[in-house]
Amino acid sequence: MPSQQRARRSAGLLLFRRSSESGFEVLIGHMGGPFWAGRESAAWSVPKGEYGPEEEPAAAARREFAEEFGCPVPDGEWVALGEARQSGGKTVTVWALEADLDAASAVPGTFTMEWPRGSGVLREFPEVDRFDWCTPREAAERLVTGQRVFLDRLREHLADGRVTPDQEGA
């Protein structure tokens, strides 16, 4: 099957830490490159990346987290948050992991693209230009629409049937 017809799949890891004010916070990244510069709403993502048929989704999530954050995945139990299809057709698989990393310590990987388009000039940009810990409400505003479902799934997992302080409005 030609690569453009192959189903595009990504896998990622959503770190969370417990918080007395909001129940929990998640670590998300602002997408790098000129398209996302100056945008905040729907311009953030779970650390994730594409993988092919030869790679397992969990291995891709581990690889992509290390590439985008710049350190190995912390130890801990992975919680499957399932899959979601984004508006562009890509299917994203995400796991959650309880861990507390310093968002400012990220050393993201880079990618190269022609910029400005049509100029013939290749420039290097960070895959993610910054990370931030966000309450579920903040993350729901910042994340690309197709990934917001993972916040709900994490909230359900953590609540175990109870309502968390930030459940309404997120």
C-alpha positions in Angstrom: 0.0 0.0 0.0 1.5 3.4 -0.9 2.5 5.5 2.1 0.0 8.2 1.4 -2.8 5.6 1.6 -1.6 3.9 4.7 -3.6 4.8 7.8 -1.6 7.4 9.8 -1.1 6.5 13.5 0.5 8.2 16.4 1.2 7.2 20.0 1.9 9.3 23.0 2.3 9.5 26.7 0.3 12.0 28.9 2.1 12.6 32.2 0.0 13.7 35.1 0.5 14.7 38.7 -2.0 15.0 41.5 -3.0 18.5 42.7 -5.0 19.5 45.7 -6.6 22.4 43.8 -7.6 20.7 40.6 -7.4 17.0 41.3 -4.6 16.6 38.8 -2.4 18.4 36.2 -1.1 17.2 32.9 2.1 17.9 31.0 1.5 19.0 27.5 3.7 20.6 24.8 3.2 23.6 22.6 3.9 22.5 19.0 7.0 24.0 17.4 7.5 25.6 14.1 6.2 28.7 12.3 2.6 27.4 11.8 2.0 27.3 15.6 4.0 30.4 16.6 1.8 32.9 18.3 -1.1 30.5 18.8 -2.2 29.2 22.1 -5.7 27.7 21.8 -5.7 24.3 20.1 -1.9 24.5 19.5 -0.7 22.1 22.3 -0.4 18.4 22.2 0.3 15.3 24.2 3.9 14.3 23.5 3.4 11.9 20.6 4.5 10.9 17.2 3.8 8.7 14.2 4.8 5.1 13.9 4.7 2.5 11.2 3.4 -1.1 11.0 6.8 -2.4 12.2 6.6 -0.6 15.6 4.4 -1.3 18.6 2.4 1.8 19.7 3.8 1.7 23.3 7.4 1.6 21.9 6.5 4.6 19.7 5.0 6.5 22.7 8.2 5.8 24.7 10.5 6.9 21.7 8.5 10.0 21.0 8.4 11.2 24.6 12.1 10.8 24.8 12.6 12.7 21.5 10.2 15.5 22.3 11.0 16.0 26.0 14.6 15.1 25.9 14.8 12.5 28.6 13.8 8.9 29.1 10.2 8.1 30.2 9.9 8.0 34.0 9.3 4.7 35.7 5.7 3.9 36.6 2.5 2.2 35.6 1.1 3.1 32.2 -2.7 3.6 32.1 -4.2 3.0 28.7 -6.4 5.9 27.6 -7.3 4.3 24.3 -7.5 5.7 20.8 -9.1 8.8 19.2 -9.3 9.9 15.6 -8.2 13.4 15.0 -9.9 15.7 12.4 -7.1 15.1 9.9 -7.7 11.4 9.9 -4.8 10.3 12.1 -5.6 7.8 14.9 -3.8 8.7 18.2 -3.2 6.1 21.0 -2.4 7.6 24.4 -1.3 6.2 27.8 -1.2 8.2 31.0 1.7 8.0 33.5 1.9 9.6 36.9 5.2 11.4 37.2 6.5 14.9 38.0 9.1 16.3 35.7 10.4 19.9 35.6 8.7 21.3 32.4 11.5 23.9 32.0 14.1 21.1 31.8 12.8 19.8 28.5 15.4 19.6 25.6 13.1 18.9 22.6 14.3 17.4 19.4 14.2 19.4 16.2 12.9 19.0 12.6 14.0 20.7 9.4 11.7 22.4 6.9 11.8 24.9 4.1 10.9 28.3 5.6 9.6 30.5 4.3 7.8 28.1 1.9 9.2 28.4 -1.6 12.3 30.2 -0.5 14.7 27.2 -0.8 16.0 27.9 2.7 16.0 25.0 5.1 15.5 26.0 8.8 15.5 23.9 12.0 12.7 24.2 14.5 12.0 22.5 17.8 9.4 19.7 17.7 7.9 21.2 20.8 8.9 24.8 21.8 7.8 24.5 25.4 6.0 22.3 28.0 3.7 23.3 30.7 1.8 21.6 33.5 -1.9 22.5 33.2 -5.1 21.9 35.0 -7.7 19.8 33.0 -9.6 23.1 32.3 -6.5 24.8 31.0 -5.4 21.8 29.0 -8.9 21.5 27.4 -8.4 25.0 26.0 -4.9 24.5 24.8 -5.0 20.9 23.4 -5.9 20.3 19.8 -9.5 19.3 19.7 -9.0 15.6 18.9 -6.9 15.0 22.0 -9.2 16.5 24.6 -11.0 13.2 25.0 -7.9 11.9 26.7 -8.4 14.4 29.6 -11.9 13.0 30.1 -10.6 9.5 30.1 -7.9 10.3 32.6 -10.3 12.1 34.8 -12.6 9.1 34.8 -9.7 6.8 35.6 -8.5 9.0 38.5 -12.0 9.7 39.9 -13.0 6.0 40.0 -16.6 7.1 40.0 -16.1 10.3 42.1 -16.3 13.8 40.8 -13.0 15.6 40.8 -12.8 19.4 41.7 -12.2 20.5 38.1 -14.7 18.1 36.4 -17.3 20.8 35.6 -16.4 23.0 32.7 -13.5 21.1 31.4 
